[in-house]
Amino acid sequence: MMRFVFLNNPYVVLRGKRCDEYPRDSLLRKAQTCRRSSMDFFWAMLRATCEVCGDEGALLGFCHFLLGCLYLWPIGVKRDYSKAVEHYKIAVVNYREAIARGNPWAYHNLGSCYVSGCGVEKDSAEGIRCYEASAAKGNAFSMTKLATVYAAAPDSKSQALGLLERAAAQGLDEAQNQLGVQYETGEIVPVDRARAVSLYRLAASQGDILARYNLARCFHYKLGTPKDVREAVRWYKLSRCSQACEALSNLLPDVHWEVCEEEP
């Protein structure tokens, strides 16, 4: 099966499927909703990267990065730190080569390596510079990463808002959820809970787990929308996050909570 090929040789998987064989706009969502302790998460992430990467070298680098994660965590193999480091270092080489070709995903992924210290010495400042280069080329994921950094600094909150708005406009569910949080809390923008609900709904409809939980909270506690117990229960179940269990127990103490597999 393809998954076992992936474990042994990432390049075979790279050649084994064409990007256009996968539905657009769904793979990254599936990757986010897969359990991170399962092979399904890595398989979905690989397919998602095939969809958006646009550069064979950057994709091959990501394959090696995932293999490093498999050996580090470990998943499907025995833990082997030396093999994990080996694959991380190969990933960095691939990313640098793809950067020379101007690939924005290579900038983004190399930034993640610097921030986490995978394959290179940890250097958050260099990681941010990579995210900035990727964001300048229109990468919504890098914009969202940068927004988190900028929001924490008093003099760059307006930049954070601008980046989140641009990333959310591209349809990135993570950015839509984070922007919704800002409109709900008023940290970097005036409070507008109706706007927050609208953003949560957009992200939740794409499968973002945190957005589903946040949308459920809004229906539960009447935040920017009328209270609706039925909708709160539905979105809590669909969020599949640990906080949802406690929230459902408080909302409906006599009802046994279980994960809902139904999609909205």
Secondary structure, DSSP 4 states (H G I P E B T S, - for coil): -HHHHHHH-HHHHHHHS-GGGS-TTTHHHHHHHS-TTSHHHHHHHHHHHHHH---HHHHHHHHHHHHHHHHHTTSSS---HHHHHHHHHHHHHHHHHHHHTT-HHHHHHHHHHHHHTSSS---HHHHHHHHHHHHHTT-HHHHHHHHHHHHTSGGGHHHHHHHHHHHHHTT-HHHHHHHHHHHHH-SSS---HHHHHHHHHHHHHTT-HHHHHHHHHHHHHTSSS---HHHHHHHHHHH--HHHHHHHHHH-TTS---------
